[in-house]
Amino acid sequence: DVRLLRVLSLRDIVIYGIILIQPVAALPLFGHANNISKGHAVTTILIAMVAMILTAISYGRMANRYPSAGSAYTYVGKGIHPYIGFVAGWSMFMDYMFIPILCVIFTSITANHMLPFIPFHFWIFFFIAGFTLLNLKGIRMASKTNWFLMTIMSVVVFYFMAATIRYIIIKNGLGGLFSLRPFYNPDSFSLGSIGSATALAALTYIGFDGITTLSEEVKNPRRNIMIGAVLTCLITGIWSGAQIYLAQLSWPDWASFTQGLTDPTSRNNALDTAIMSVADRVGGSLLDSSLSFILLLGSIGSGAAGQLGASRLLYGMGRDGVIPKKVFGHLDKKHSSPNFNILIVGSLALFGAILLNFEEAARLINFGAFFAFMGVNIASIREYFFKSDEKTIKGFLLNFLPAGIGFLFCLII
């Protein structure tokens, strides 16, 4: 009898979650979030962190009740209704499916830019094949790769942060490192702007729920899935917030990125590359190039992790017989991995990367993720509040309010 292997520690799943999200996820959003929030990007990342932690708690509580590989499909199906779970499962699959598509498009564009003599479509095949071969090797190999990617990305991000600290101290002295301005600037503060930018900043955390697809490969899942999901959001929020805080102090004039630009495409390009402008200012062309390479590497890690999550979600649905069990509920005897699903997801990602552009894939990721997040929050309320015999004030505060706020936040986005 072939089963998924319980080999992952709490540390392994937190690393997996951070790699799926990307340790550098906030950096590409810096220009747009700063522009929309009028210089309050770090505030929006911290607000989004609180909202995502509330949703992570709902995921963790449902994983405690149902520790299986189906993630949102299982939690919503058992917590609300199997039909709604089926819809949530496909929404979540869309999220995981489009993460590798988005990453393959981005990495192929970047690689083609760096080596223009190699065709764009070759890179699509190259990266899809790489993700698929890595995941076919089993969860242990994927875990080791995540540790390697995490180490390299952390080194460059620390280099970026050290360069910004050095720049700020040289320009403004040691006191320049401490300022409330990135959090609150009375000259430009607006609740409407903060709200709009927080919806964008929430993308920093998309993928934390991927941890729950590994519930059957984690030691002590009833405890570790909730702790892992919350820690992933908390570490990502503090880590991303620190990067953006230092970037804002290094380039406090948020309006200058698009100053004098009237063409929408030029303005958009300037905001897309705003973090590169900061890197060039504080560390020169070496840091600029290193950060570009790390954004490429981050997408490779995220794409492989997205394919891993999608294959586990299909396995949960296949094993339950809601999609053909012989194909989707199959496990490879050698590596205990759902190899048919990995190949299917790889094939779909290949066609998706050829047919779609970056913006289309990003929109579909957002829709799938937040739809499933809402379902899991409602399932948590029903499971822990409405099914409970004690409907007290304490029960309302612990079992209804956190998931309720998480649901509203996702609904608004």
Secondary structure, DSSP 8 states (H G I E B T S, - for coil): -------B-HHHHHHHHHHHH-TTTTTTTHHHHHHHTTS-HHHHHHHHHHHHHHHHHHHHHHHHH--STTTHHHHHHHHT-HHHHHHHHHHHHHHHHHHHHHHHHHHHHHHHHHSTTS-HHHHHHHHHHHHHHHHHT-HHHHHHHHHHHHHHHHHHHHHHHHHHHHHHHHHH-GGGG--STTT--TTT--HHHHHHHHHHHGGGGTTGGGGGGGGGGBSSHHHHHHHHHHHHHHHHHHHHHHHHHHHHHHS--GGGGGTT--SHHHHHHHHHTHHHHHHHHHHHHHHHHHHHHHHHHHHHHHHHHHHHHHHHHHHHHHHTTSS-HHHHT---TTT-S-HHHHHHHHHHHHHHHHH--HHHHHHHHHHHHHHHHHHHHHHHHIIIIIT-S---HHHIIIIIHHHHHHHHHHHH-
